[in-house]
Structure formats: structure tokens, C-alpha cells
Amino acid sequence: MAEKEQLERLTRSIEEWNLWREQYSILQPDLNGAFLYEAKLREVNLSRANLNSINLSYADLSGADLGSANLRYADLRYANLSNADLSRTDLSRSNLMEANLSGAGLMYTNLRSVNLRSTNLSRADLSRADLDEADLSHTRMWGTILGELNLSSVKGLEMVPCGTITLEH
């Protein structure tokens, strides 16, 4: 269950939240199971936070820092995560259907069994991410970096628009 005081602080002011995170940098916020549907969280610092089973569908998290966060089983459908840092984040079994991840940093991210159907991954960096059993059906991947990946168990690659994938070594 999400920490009530932390959830109130987050929904009150992003500036206050980010300042609080700077002051208490070793703290790992617990927003487990929180309902933040349509939340306006641009450039929020949620790094290392426990966001397990959180509902962030339709939320604006553009430019957010979600590095090393726990987002297992999260609902991020239609969320705006453009230019967000999701490196080393655990997104396993999350739903990111039709989310905007353009320009996002997803290096070393756990995307096992994630629903990425119809997601915008243009210009995102997925280097060394774990995409085991992820569904990429109809995903837009113009300029996406897929360095050092095993794509053998990825679902829906045949439904990614032709000519949109960039492979780097």
C-alpha cells in the first residue's frame, strides 16, 4: 500500500516533491498500488521508487526520472513517457499499450512479458534491455536503438512497420 504522506506530497506539487527527493536522496519512496490516473508528473523524480502495481494510465511523465524504479505490474496504458529515464527499471509484466516512449532511455531495463502493443518507441534507447516475451505488435520504432539484444522470444516483430528498426552493436 502506498505511503499516504508520500502520495499527498507527490500530488500536491512536483517541485516540492523533487526538492524533498533531493533532501532525502537515500529514501526510496513507496507508492505501491497508488491510483494516479491522468496525473501530471512532468519531470518528476521517481528514481528507485516502489511503484509496483501503480495505475499511471494516461499520466504525463514526460522527462521523468524513473531510473531503477520498481514498476512491475504497472498500468501505463496511454501514458506519456517521452524523454523519460527508465534505465535499469523493472517493468516486467506491465501494460504500456499505446504509451509514448519516444526518446526514452530504457538501457538495461527489464521489459519481460511487457505489453508494448502500438507503443511509440521512436528514438528510444533499448540497449541491453530484457525483452523476453515482450509484445511489440504494431510498435513504432523509427530510430530506436536495439543494441546487444536477444529478440528471439519477442512477440509481434513481424507486425512492426518495415524500415523502422535501427540495430547498433
C-alpha positions as CSV (number, residue, x, y, z in Angstrom):
1,M,0.0,0.0,0.0
2,A,1.3,3.5,-0.9
3,E,2.6,5.7,1.9
4,K,-0.2,8.2,2.4
5,E,2.1,11.2,3.2
6,Q,4.3,10.5,0.2
7,L,1.3,10.2,-2.1
8,E,-0.1,13.5,-0.8
9,R,3.2,15.3,-1.3
10,L,3.5,14.0,-4.8
11,T,0.0,15.1,-5.9
12,R,0.4,18.5,-4.2
13,S,3.4,19.8,-6.1
14,I,6.1,18.3,-8.3
15,E,8.5,21.0,-7.4
16,E,8.0,20.2,-3.7
17,W,8.3,16.5,-4.3
18,N,11.6,16.9,-6.3
19,L,13.1,19.2,-3.6
20,W,12.1,16.6,-0.9
21,R,13.8,13.9,-3.0
22,E,17.0,15.9,-3.2
23,Q,16.9,16.5,0.6
24,Y,16.3,12.8,1.4
25,S,18.1,11.2,-1.5
26,I,18.6,7.8,0.2
27,L,14.9,7.4,0.8
28,Q,13.1,5.0,-1.6
29,P,9.5,6.2,-1.9
30,D,6.7,3.7,-1.7
31,L,3.8,4.4,-3.9
32,N,2.9,0.7,-4.3
33,G,-0.6,0.3,-5.8
34,A,-1.3,4.0,-6.0
35,F,-4.0,5.3,-8.4
36,L,-2.6,8.2,-10.4
37,Y,-4.7,8.0,-13.5
38,E,-4.2,11.1,-15.7
39,A,-1.6,12.5,-13.2
40,K,0.5,15.5,-14.3
41,L,4.0,14.4,-13.3
42,R,6.3,16.0,-15.9
43,E,10.0,15.8,-14.9
44,V,9.2,14.2,-11.5
45,N,11.9,12.3,-9.7
46,L,10.7,8.8,-9.0
47,S,14.0,7.1,-9.3
48,R,14.4,3.9,-7.1
49,A,10.7,4.2,-6.0
50,N,8.5,1.3,-5.4
51,L,5.7,1.7,-8.0
52,N,4.6,-1.9,-8.1
53,S,1.0,-2.3,-9.4
54,I,0.6,1.5,-9.7
55,N,-2.0,2.9,-12.1
56,L,-0.4,5.7,-14.2
57,S,-2.6,5.2,-17.3
58,Y,-3.0,8.4,-19.3
59,A,-0.4,10.1,-17.0
60,D,2.1,12.7,-18.2
61,L,5.5,11.5,-17.1
62,S,7.5,13.2,-19.9
63,G,11.1,13.9,-18.9
64,A,10.6,12.0,-15.6
65,D,13.4,10.2,-13.8
66,L,12.2,6.6,-13.2
67,G,15.6,5.1,-13.2
68,S,16.0,1.9,-11.1
69,A,12.3,2.0,-10.1
70,N,10.1,-1.0,-9.5
71,L,7.2,-0.7,-12.0
72,R,6.3,-4.4,-12.0
73,Y,2.6,-4.9,-13.0
74,A,2.2,-1.2,-13.6
75,D,-0.7,0.2,-15.7
76,L,1.0,2.7,-18.0
77,R,-1.5,2.5,-20.9
78,Y,-1.6,5.7,-23.0
79,A,1.0,7.3,-20.6
80,N,3.4,10.0,-22.0
81,L,6.9,8.8,-21.0
82,S,8.7,10.7,-23.8
83,N,12.3,11.6,-22.9
84,A,11.9,9.8,-19.6
85,D,14.8,7.9,-17.9
86,L,13.7,4.3,-17.4
87,S,17.2,2.8,-17.3
88,R,17.6,-0.2,-15.0
89,T,13.9,-0.1,-14.2
90,D,11.8,-3.2,-13.6
91,L,8.8,-3.0,-15.9
92,S,8.1,-6.8,-16.0
93,R,4.5,-7.7,-16.7
94,S,3.5,-4.0,-17.1
95,N,1.0,-2.7,-19.6
96,L,2.4,0.1,-21.8
97,M,-0.1,-0.3,-24.6
98,E,-0.2,2.8,-26.8
99,A,2.2,4.7,-24.4
100,N,4.6,7.3,-25.8
101,L,8.2,6.3,-25.0
102,S,9.8,8.4,-27.8
103,G,13.3,9.4,-26.8
104,A,13.1,7.4,-23.6
105,G,16.2,5.8,-22.1
106,L,15.5,2.1,-21.5
107,M,19.0,0.8,-21.2
108,Y,19.3,-2.4,-19.1
109,T,15.6,-2.2,-18.4
110,N,13.5,-5.3,-17.5
111,L,10.7,-5.5,-20.1
112,R,9.9,-9.2,-19.7
113,S,6.4,-10.0,-20.7
114,V,5.5,-6.4,-21.1
115,N,2.6,-5.3,-23.4
116,L,4.2,-2.7,-25.8
117,R,1.5,-3.1,-28.4
118,S,1.1,0.1,-30.5
119,T,3.6,1.9,-28.4
120,N,5.8,4.8,-29.7
121,L,9.4,3.8,-29.2
122,S,10.8,6.2,-31.8
123,R,14.4,7.4,-30.8
124,A,14.2,5.3,-27.6
125,D,17.4,3.5,-26.5
126,L,16.7,-0.1,-25.6
127,S,20.4,-1.2,-25.4
128,R,20.8,-4.3,-23.3
129,A,17.1,-4.3,-22.2
130,D,15.5,-7.7,-21.5
131,L,12.6,-8.1,-23.9
132,D,11.9,-11.8,-23.2
133,E,8.3,-12.5,-24.2
134,A,7.5,-8.7,-24.7
135,D,4.8,-7.9,-27.3
136,L,6.0,-5.3,-29.8
137,S,3.0,-5.7,-32.2
138,H,2.4,-2.5,-34.2
139,T,5.0,-0.6,-32.2
140,R,6.6,2.4,-33.9
141,M,10.4,2.2,-33.8
142,W,11.8,4.9,-36.1
143,G,15.4,5.4,-35.0
144,T,15.1,3.1,-32.0
145,I,18.4,1.7,-30.7
146,L,18.3,-2.0,-30.1
147,G,21.9,-2.7,-29.2
148,E,23.0,-6.0,-27.8
149,L,19.5,-7.6,-27.5
150,N,18.2,-11.0,-27.8
151,L,15.0,-10.7,-29.8
152,S,14.3,-14.4,-30.3
153,S,11.3,-14.6,-27.9
154,V,9.9,-11.1,-28.7
155,K,6.3,-11.3,-29.9
156,G,4.9,-9.3,-32.8
157,L,8.2,-8.3,-34.5
158,E,6.6,-9.2,-37.9
159,M,3.9,-6.5,-37.2
160,V,6.4,-3.7,-36.6
161,P,6.3,-1.3,-39.7
162,C,9.1,-2.2,-42.2
163,G,12.2,0.0,-42.2
164,T,11.7,1.4,-38.7
165,I,14.3,-0.6,-36.7
166,T,17.9,0.6,-36.1
167,L,20.3,-2.1,-34.8
168,E,23.5,-0.9,-33.2
169,H,26.4,-3.1,-31.9
